[in-house]
Every structure is written in structure tokens, then in C-alpha cells.
């Protein structure tokens, strides 16, 4: 590694770090102004608020890392251009391609590290953040009409659950239907209960405030109960918790397993596949913004760094908007999920290479 490489890498990393911190502070302040009243109304303690933003940090870092990398590449290159350092390098036979090597190496390392960070660290933090949101901000609470969980426990037993509170291990609006061994279209019995709680000591489910019905020879028998064992069910509270997780709460392998389970059940998995592939594609935005930022800021322009900053940020946000818009087509199944996840990267990489070929080397 040459002295030039060490100089550029040091300036690039320091500027990226301070850019990341500055944008994070702005992000947190704006979010706090929006949610502080809700925290106060729900009587959240200072510890809860600090925990919320601590768990929010990985998601913020994931979202703004490309912006921080862009700002860093822009400012470092623009400063070298303004101070005629780039001119001196080119005069000594160093091309712009060679100058971009340390930028590219750092951006590549950030992108590869972000794959692990986005695939495992961010989902783990999001789980805890979303739990606090559901309790104190009344967010991400899915309406009962969409929260229904359907489980085929055995070939002849089906359960439906209105909502499962994983913090208490309690399922609400529970219905268990038993079908005939000889004819799976005939219901032999049914249990409807207001709630079902997981007993961690007995490792069993307990039904509360329900009614049990038996059907035989065209007649129905009823039994009301306050508390009763649900019998041998082949799942526990952890299994239900995983069924309610959002893609943002699942790590890479958990989301992959979830998609495979949904495919076996005959569900449309286009939306989840887009999120799955995006866990790998989005981190490489850092590479793309470097390919845009360095060539663009290497040319002195009328208006100085301010104009370059505005245009480069516009490019970055156009990339993010294009990525979100393309996801809609993937979610609807109009475009293959893999192509949807990588479409923005492919198009903007082509644009970045075109820009790189046009500037003076």
C-alpha cells in the first residue's frame, strides 16, 4: 500500500465516520421530536427511550451508510480537486482510475460487512425495537383481520389464532377444529376460546373462557369451561412468535426458512423473496455511490462543493426512490424478485460507468 493510498483511505474513513454520525444525530432528533409525546403519554421511562434509540441505531446505520459513503467520497475528492492535489497526481502519471482504488476497496469492504450487518445484526435489534414500538408507540400492531395465524397441527387438526402476544405468551381468539379420520371434510369437534396461554413449566397450552362442541350423528354437544388443557399440540410459544415476525425482524437464514415454509404451504412468496434478496443487494449501494461520487466531484464546477453536494445527494436519493418503486413491482409478482432486488444496482452501475468514462482521467 502506497503513501497515497494510506492518505486517501484515512481521509475517506474519517470523513465517512463523521458524516455517519452527523446524519444519525439529525435522524434521531427528528424521530425523537415525532415520538416523544407518545413516549410521555405511555409513561415510558428514560431507560426505555434510550433502549429504543439504541436498538434503532443499527437500522439507521443500514439506511444512511450509502449517504455517508457518498458524502465522504464527494468531500475528499472535491477537496483534493480544489487544492490541486488531483492535478498534481495526474501530472505525475496517476490516473483517476488509480486514485479510485482506495475508495473502491474501502467501499467494497463496507458492502461485504454490511451484508452480515444487515442480515443478522439489524434484524436482532429490530426485534427489540418493534417490541417497544408495539407497547409504547402503538406501532406495528397488525389489525386482527390480518393477524390471523393458521396452523395445521396434525392431518386432522387445524387451529386459527387471532393474535399472539409473544411478550406474555398469550394467544387470543383461538379456534381448534378436529376432523374425521375417514373424511377430512367432516368436523368431529371444535373448541373456541377467548385466550390460550403457554405454560412454560408444564410445556403445554391452557385454554381459557371457551366452549367445546362435539358433532355426532347430526347432533351437537356443548361444554363451557373457564380453564382447560388444549391437549397435545405440536408447537410452542416460540413457534408462534416466529410465525408473527416481520421480514425486518428475521435474520438471513430465518427469512429463508420462513419463505420455504410458505412455499410448501402454497403461499405467494414474491414479497418475502424481494426482501430476502435485498438483504444482499442493498449493501452494495455503497459501492455504486462511490462510482458516482468520485468521478463527479473530481471535476471543478462553477458553484463549488455546494452544487456537487446537491447533485450527488439527488443521485443518491433517486437511487433509493427507484429501489423502493421497483420493489412494488416485485411485491406484486410483476417482476422476478431477484431482478427486482438488483435492478437499481444494475441500472445505476451502468450509469456510474458511463459517467466514469466521460470524465477526464
C-alpha positions, 0 to 999 in steps of 0.5 A: 500500500502506497503513501497515497493510498494510506492518505486517501483511505484515512481521509475517506474513513474519517470523513465517512465516520463523521458524516455517519454520525452527523446524519444519525444525530439529525435522524434521531432528533427528528424521530425523537421530536415525532415520538416523544409525546407518545413516549410521555403519554405511555409513561415510558421511562428514560431507560426505555427511550434510550433502549429504543434509540439504541436498538434503532441505531443499527437500522439507521446505520443500514439506511444512511451508510450509502449517504455517508459513503457518498458524502465522504467520497464527494468531500475528499475528492472535491477537496483534493480537486480544489487544492490541486492535489488531483492535478498534481497526481495526474501530472505525475502519471496517476490516473483517476482510475488509480486514485479510485482504488482506495475508495473502491476497496474501502467501499467494497469492504463496507458492502461485504460487512454490511451484508452480515450487518444487515442480515443478522445484526439489524434484524436482532435489534429490530426485534427489540425495537418493534417490541417497544414500538408495539407497547409504547408507540402503538406501532406495528400492531397488525389489525386482527383481520390480518393477524390471523395465524393458521396452523395445521397441527396434525392431518386432522387438526387445524387451529386459527389464532387471532393474535399472539402476544409473544411478550406474555405468551398469550394467544387470543381468539383461538379456534381448534377444529378436529376432523374425521379420520375417514373424511377430512371434510367432516368436523368431529369437534371444535373448541373456541376460546377467548385466550390460550396461554403457554405454560412454560413449566408444564410445556403445554397450552391452557385454554381459557373462557371457551366452549367445546362442541362435539358433532355426532350423528347430526347432533351437537354437544356443548361444554363451557369451561373457564380453564382447560388443557388444549391437549397435545399440540405440536408447537410452542410459544416460540413457534408462534412468535416466529410465525408473527415476525416481520421480514425486518425482524428475521435474520438471513437464514430465518427469512429463508426458512420462513419463505420455504415454509410458505412455499410448501404451504402454497403461499405467494412468496414474491414479497418475502423473496424481494426482501430476502434478496435485498438483504444482499443487494442493498449493501452494495449501494455503497459501492455504486455511490462511490462510482458516482461520487468520485468521478463527479466531484473530481471535476471543478464546477462553477458553484463549488462543493455546494452544487456537487453536494446537491447533485450527488445527494439527488443521485443518491436519493433517486437511487433509493426512490427507484429501489423502493418503486421497483420493489412494488413491482416485485411485491406484486409478482410483476417482476422476478424478485431477484431482478427486482432486488438488483435492478437499481444496482444494475441500472445505476452501475451502468450509469456510474460507468458511463459517467466514469468514462466521460470524465477526464482521467 
